[in-house]
Amino acid sequence: MKKVLLAVEQNLAEEILANILTIEPYNDSREWKFDTCPDAGQLIKESVPDVLVLSRNLPGMDSFKLLEKVKKRFDKAHIVLLVWSINERSRAYMKKAEGLGLRNFVKGGLPGERPYMFTVALQKNCDEVTGMGPVQLEERQEMDQPEEARTPIPTGGRKKTVAALAYGGTWQSEKISMSNCKGIAEMRKRAKTVDMILISSRVKDAERCVKSLRTAGVIVPVVGVGPYRLELINAGATGCVEEVDDALKFLV
């Protein structure tokens, strides 16, 4: 059994835990045990868990000082940092964390609202599988800005290349140049040459396909197209969209 310690604000702990427990496999009490810790003083006295989820806003100590203590006290734990909204303070926090060798950030809303990101973060560093790869902090800062404020990505006028396994026909897009794959083996082979992989959520073996790609070390975004399926997210899909062009939001 893996033990997870949620070091988060007391008023958020119940909702965060409720979100997490809707996600497989974390709702299996035989495999995962979750405890909460409402303040920094208590946290430092806790035994070392398998996974520590630390909120930047945990009361009781300056967040920067707490990072140093957490790194020293819980170095053997897998650490997840809840950064929350992106602003000058949180960027400085991430920079401080990176200086301590901590890079596993979950940003934005309550954990569990974006199941893929949080399920990844609980078991491995997000950058390993989300398709971003190692990037400099300044680049991530730009990614977190509103879309209209970002610097346009130079593409030389070309469309993004996407390998797609279609269901019942071929997807059409003015923004994405797609080529169809006949199956999982071809997708795995071509994954290194494309920006993104699209899989119809209606495909019979869609979940197995996603798992196979992630097991093979594919790091580009893998997006389900069609009805939302939590099974795909839990298998490692970056997300699900109703329309093909909506998948572009995952090309960050």
PASE-612040 format. One record per residue: x, y negated, z negated of N, C-alpha, C in turn; residue in three letters. Coordinates in steps of 0.1 Angstrom, whole numbers, plus 5000, padded with zeros to 4 digits. Layout:
N
XYZXYZXYZAla...
***
This chain:
252
500850125000500050005000500949875000Met500549785008501249655009500549555000Lys501349484992500749374983501049244989Lys499949164990500049024996499648924985Val500448824983500148724973499848594980Leu498648544978498148424985498348304975Leu499448234977499748114969499147994975Ala497847974973497047864979496247794969Val495747674973494847594964493647674959Glu493347654947492247734940490947724948Gln490647604952489347574959489247634973Asn490447684978490447744991490647894991Leu491047944980491448084979490348184983Ala489148154978488048244980487648254995Glu487648135001487248135016488348195024Glu489648165021490748225029490648375027Ile490548425015490448575013489248635021Leu488148565020486948615027487248625042Ala487948525048488248535062489148655065Asn490148665057491148775060490548915059Ile489648925050489049065048487949095058Leu487749015068486949045080487849105091Thr489149105089490049135100490649275097Ile490549365107491249495106492749475108Glu493649545101493349655091493349595077Pro493349465075493449405062492249425053Tyr491149475059489949505051489949645045Asn491049715047491249845041491949835028Asp491249845017491849835004492749945000Ser492850045008493750155005495150125011Arg495150025020496449995027496949855023Glu495949765019496349625017495749575004Trp496549514995495949454983496349304982Lys495349224980495449084980495249024966Phe496248944962496048864949496248724952Asp495748634943495948494945496648424934Thr497248314937498048234927497748084930Cys497248014920496747874923497647764921Pro498847794915499847684913501247724913Asp502147634915503547664917504247724904Ala503847674893504347724880504147874878Gly502947914881502548054880503348134891Gln503448084903504048154914505448194911Leu506248104905507648134902507748254892Ile506748274884506748384874506248514880Lys505648514892505048634898506148734902Glu505848864902506748964908506748944923Ser507749004929507948984944507049074951Val506149024959505149104967505849144980Pro505149224988505549265002505449135011Asp504349065009504048945017503648835008Val504348715010503948595003503348495013Leu502148445011501548345019501548215010Val502348115014502547995007501947875014Leu501047805007500447685012501347565009Ser501447485019502347355018501747265007Arg500447275005499747184995499547254981Asn500247364978500147424965500447334954Leu499547304945499847214934500847264924Pro501447164916502347204905503747174907Gly504147144920505547114923505647054936Met506646964938506946904951507147024961Asp506447014973506547124983507847154988Ser508747054989510047074994510947144984Phe510747104971511547174960511047314959Lys509747334960509147474959509647564970Leu509847514982510447594993511747654989Leu512647574983513947624979513847734968Glu512947714959512747814948512147944954Lys511247924963510548044969511548124977Val512448054985513448114993514348204984Lys514748144973515648214963514948324956Lys513748304951512948394943512348514951Arg511848474963511148574971511848614984Phe513148614984513848634996513648765002Asp513248864994513049004999511549015004Lys510748925002509348925007509248875021Ala508248915028507948855042507048735039His507648615043507048485039506248425050Ile505048385047504148315057503848175051Val504148065059503947935054502747875061Leu501747825053500547755058500947615059Leu501047565071501447425073500247325073Val499147375077497947295078498047195090Trp497447075088497546975099498946935102Ser499146895115500446855119500546705118Ile501546655110501746515108503246495104Asn503646375101505046345098505546435086Glu504646445076505046515064505146665067Arg504246725075504346865077505446895087Ser505846805096506946835104508246835096Arg508346745087509546745078509546875070Ala508446915066508347045058508847165067Tyr508447165079508847275088510347265090Met510847145092512347125094513047175082Lys512547145070513147195057513147345057Lys512047405060511847545060512847615069Ala512947555081513847615091515247615086Glu515647505079516947495073517247605063Gly516147665057516247765048516147905054Leu515947905067515748035074514348085075Gly513347995071511948035072511247965084Leu510748055093510148005105508748055108Arg508148125099506848185101505748095097Asn505348005106504447905104503047935109Phe501947915101500647915106500047775104Val499647715115499147575115497647575117Lys497047455114495647435117494747475106Gly493647535109492547565100492847675090Gly491747715083491947825073492447955080Leu493348025073493748155078492648245081Pro492648315092491548395095490648335106Gly490648205107489848135117490448165131Glu491748185131492448225144493048355141Arg492248465142492748595137494048645143Pro494248625156495548675162496748615155Tyr496748485153497948415147498148465133Met497148475125497348515111497648665110Phe497048745118497348895117498848915121Thr499348845131500748855134501548805123Val501248685118502048625107502248715095Ala501248795092501248875080502248985081Leu502649025094503449145096504749105102Gln504849005110506148965116506048815119Lys507148755123507248615126506448585139Asn505548485139504748455150505448435163Cys506648375162507448345174507848465182Asp507848585175508348705181507348755192Glu506048725191505048785199504048695205Val504048565202502948475207503248425221Thr504448455226504748405239505548275239Gly505748215227506548095227508048125227Met508448225220509848255219510548145210Gly511748165207512448065199512547925206Pro512047825200512147685205512547595195Val513047475199513447375189512247305183Gln512447255171511347195163510747085171Leu511547005178511046885185510046935196Glu510347055202509447105213508147145207Glu508147215195506947255188506147135184Arg506847025180506046905176505246855188Gln505846855200505046805211503946895214Glu504047035212503047125214501847095205Met502047045194501047025184500246895186Asp500746815195500146685198498846715207Gln497846615207496746635216497246645230Pro496446725238496846755252497246635260Glu496446525258496646405266497946335262Glu498446365250499746295246500946375249Ala500846495254501946575257502646535270Arg503946555270504746535283504346645293Thr503946605305503546705315504746805317Pro504346935318505347035320505647045335Ile506947015339507347015353507247155359Pro506447175370506247305376506647295391Thr507147185395507547175409506447185418Gly505247155414504047165422503447305424Gly504047405418503547545419502447565409Arg501647665412500647715403501347805393Lys500747825381501247925372500948065378Lys501948155376501748285381501248385370Thr500148445373499548535363499248665368Val499748775361499348905365498048945359Ala497048985366495749015361495249145364Ala494649215354493949345356492449315356Leu491849305368490549265369489549375368Ala488349345364487249435363486149405373Tyr485849485382484749465391484949365402Gly486149325405486449225415487649145412Gly487949045419489148965418488748825412Thr489448775402489248645397489748535406Trp489048425407489448315415489648195407Gln490748115410491047995403491847905411Ser491547775410492247675417493547635410Glu493647675397494747635389495747745386Lys495347865389496247985385496348065398Ile497648105401497848195412497948335406Ser497048425410496948555404497248665413Met497748775408497948895416497449005407Ser496749095413496049205406497049325403Asn496949385392497749505388496849625388Cys497349735392496549855393496449925379Lys497349895370497249955357498249905347Gly498349975336499249935325500749935329Ile501150045336502550065340502949945349Ala502149905358502549795367502649665359Glu501649645350501749525341503049515333Met503349625327504549625319505849595327Arg505749645340506949625349507049475353Lys505849415355505849275361505749165350Arg505649205338505449115327506549005326Ala507749045329508948955328508948845339Lys508148865349508148765360507048675360Thr506148675351504948595351504848505338Val503948415338503748325327502648375317Asp501848465322500648505314500048635320Met499448715312498748825316497248815312Ile496348835322494948835319494348975320Leu493549015310492949145310491449125308Ile490649185316489149175314488849245301Ser488049175293487649245280486649355283Ser486149365295485249465299485949595303Arg487249595306487949705310487949815299Val487649935303487450045293488650055284Lys489850055289491050075281491749935277Asp491049825277491649695274492449695261Ala491849755251492549745238493849825239Glu493849945245495050025247496049955255Arg495649885265496549805274497249705266Cys496549625258497149515250498149575241Val497849685234498749745224500049795231Lys499849855243500949905251501949795255Ser501349675259502149565263502949515251Leu502349495240503049445228504049545223Arg503749675223504749775219505949775228Thr505749745241506849735251507649605249Ala507249515240508049395238507649285246Gly506449285253505949175261505649065253Val506248945255505948825246505148715253Ile504848725266504048625272502648635267Val501848525268500448535263499648645271Pro498948725263498048825269496648785265Val495848755275494548695272493348775277Val492348805269491248875273490248775280Gly489748815292488748735299487348805299Val486348735294485048795293484548785279Gly483548865275483048865261484148875250Pro483948795240484948805229484948935222Tyr486148995220486249125213487349115203Arg486949135190487849125179488949235181Leu488549345187489449465188490649415196Glu490449335206491649285215492549195207Leu491949115198492749025190493549105180Ile492949205174493649285164494749375171Asn494549405184495549485191496749395195Ala496649265195497749175198497449075209Gly496249065214495848965224496048825218Ala496548735226496748595222495348525219Thr494348575227493048515225492048565236Gly490848525235489848565245489148435251Cys488848435263488148325270487048375279Val486048285281484948325289485348305304Glu486048195307486348165321487948165322Glu488348205334489748225337490548105334Val490047985340490847865338491047825323Asp490147865315490347835300491547905294Asp492148005301493248075296494547985296Ala494447875304495647785305495947725292Leu495047715283495347655270496347735262Lys496547865265497547945258498947925264Phe499047855275500347835281501047705274Leu501447725262502047605255503547625254Val
***
